[in-house]
């Protein structure tokens, strides 16, 4: 896998996407299929694997303070999504990112929309941060889409950060 970063822009909605390790220098849609060009040749998009390997996919939310300066904890999360396999859900606090917590989410109905799955979290001993970020990642190459992420946020009023 290369260290190359490719950025694509969806022109109608101006939404950028990032692709890591993609060794292509151009892409075109031809007869309804995506065709990629690079030093190794020409490739057509399709299939469930990347040359026999699971396709790893993930995204990170931006760091967020939920409009409040105080330290916060996360007591539960809800996820509206569709997946044909398991996902990992990781919470990161900006002040304590070495203590990230990861949860495995198993779809109740594979390949169908999951109704806002709400999972209560065990109390964090370290789980205070002003800013929080979420990462959602597929497991074993599962295909997924996320419609909503809900977090139950607890505000700690003892200390406010500048």
C-alpha positions in Angstrom: 0.0 0.0 0.0 1.3 3.4 -0.9 1.4 6.6 1.2 -0.4 8.5 -1.5 -3.4 10.6 -0.6 -6.1 11.2 -3.2 -8.8 13.8 -2.8 -11.9 13.6 -5.0 -14.7 16.3 -5.1 -18.3 15.5 -5.8 -19.0 18.5 -8.1 -22.8 18.7 -7.7 -22.7 19.0 -3.8 -19.0 20.1 -3.5 -18.3 17.3 -1.0 -14.7 16.2 -0.8 -13.6 12.6 -0.1 -10.2 11.3 0.9 -8.6 8.1 -0.3 -5.4 6.7 1.3 -3.1 4.3 -0.5 -4.8 4.7 -3.8 -2.2 4.4 -6.6 -4.3 6.1 -9.3 -3.8 9.5 -11.0 -7.2 9.8 -12.7 -10.7 8.3 -12.8 -13.5 8.5 -15.3 -17.1 7.3 -15.3 -17.6 5.3 -18.6 -20.8 3.5 -19.5 -22.0 3.7 -15.9 -18.7 2.2 -14.5 -15.8 3.9 -12.8 -12.4 3.3 -14.5 -9.2 4.1 -12.7 -5.8 4.9 -14.4 -2.4 4.7 -12.8 1.2 3.5 -13.3 0.2 -0.1 -12.8 -2.5 0.0 -15.5 -6.2 0.5 -16.0 -8.7 -0.9 -13.4 -12.5 -1.1 -13.3 -14.3 -0.6 -10.0 -16.3 -3.5 -8.8 -16.4 -6.5 -6.5 -16.2 -6.9 -2.7 -12.4 -7.1 -2.3 -9.3 -5.2 -3.3 -7.3 -7.8 -5.2 -8.5 -10.5 -2.8 -8.1 -8.4 0.4 -11.0 -7.0 2.5 -11.7 -3.4 1.7 -11.1 -1.3 4.9 -13.3 1.8 5.2 -13.7 4.3 8.0 -14.5 7.9 8.8 -13.8 10.3 11.6 -16.1 13.0 12.8 -14.6 16.4 13.5 -13.6 17.2 17.1 -16.7 18.7 18.7 -17.4 20.5 21.9 -21.2 20.5 21.5 -21.3 24.3 22.0 -20.1 24.1 25.6 -16.7 25.0 27.1 -16.9 22.6 30.1 -15.5 19.1 30.3 -17.9 16.4 29.1 -18.4 12.7 29.2 -20.3 10.4 26.9 -22.8 8.0 28.6 -24.4 6.4 25.5 -24.3 6.5 21.8 -27.0 5.9 19.1 -26.3 4.9 15.6 -28.6 4.8 12.6 -26.9 2.8 9.9 -27.1 0.0 7.3 -24.4 -2.8 7.2 -23.9 -6.3 6.0 -21.4 -7.0 8.8 -19.9 -5.8 12.1 -18.7 -2.2 12.7 -16.4 -0.7 15.2 -17.4 2.5 17.0 -14.5 4.4 18.7 -14.8 7.4 21.0 -11.8 9.7 21.3 -11.5 12.6 23.8 -9.0 15.3 22.8 -7.3 15.5 26.2 -7.0 11.7 26.6 -6.8 10.2 23.1 -4.5 7.4 24.4 -7.5 6.0 26.2 -9.9 5.7 23.2 -12.7 3.3 23.8 -13.8 0.9 20.9 -17.1 -0.9 20.8 -18.2 -3.6 18.3 -21.6 -3.2 16.7 -23.4 -6.2 15.2 -26.3 -5.5 12.9 -29.6 -7.0 13.9 -30.7 -7.5 10.3 -27.7 -7.9 7.9 -27.9 -5.5 4.9 -30.9 -3.7 6.2 -31.4 -0.3 7.9 -30.8 -0.6 11.6 -33.1 1.6 13.8 -31.1 4.0 15.9 -29.2 1.4 17.9 -28.6 2.9 21.3 -25.8 1.5 23.5 -25.2 2.6 27.0 -21.5 2.9 27.9 -19.8 1.8 31.1 -18.7 4.8 33.1 -15.3 6.1 32.0 -12.8 6.5 34.7 -10.9 8.8 32.4 -13.8 9.9 30.3 -13.7 13.6 30.6 -12.8 15.9 27.7 -13.9 19.2 26.3 -13.7 17.9 22.7 -14.9 14.5 21.4 -14.5 12.7 18.1 -16.1 9.5 16.8 -14.6 7.0 14.4 -16.7 4.4 12.6 -14.9 1.6 10.8 -15.9 -1.6 9.0 -14.8 -5.0 10.2 -13.7 -7.7 7.8 -14.6 -5.5 4.8 -18.3 -5.1 5.6 -20.2 -2.6 3.5 -21.9 0.1 5.5 -23.5 3.5 5.5 -24.3 5.8 8.5 -27.4 8.0 8.6 -27.1 9.4 12.1 -24.9 9.5 15.2 -26.4 10.5 18.6 -24.3 11.0 21.7 -25.7 11.3 25.3 -23.4 14.0 26.6 -22.9 14.7 30.3 -21.6 18.2 31.2 -19.2 18.5 34.2 -19.5 22.0 35.6 -16.5 21.9 38.0 -13.9 23.1 35.5 -14.3 25.3 32.4 -11.6 25.5 29.8 -10.5 28.7 28.1 
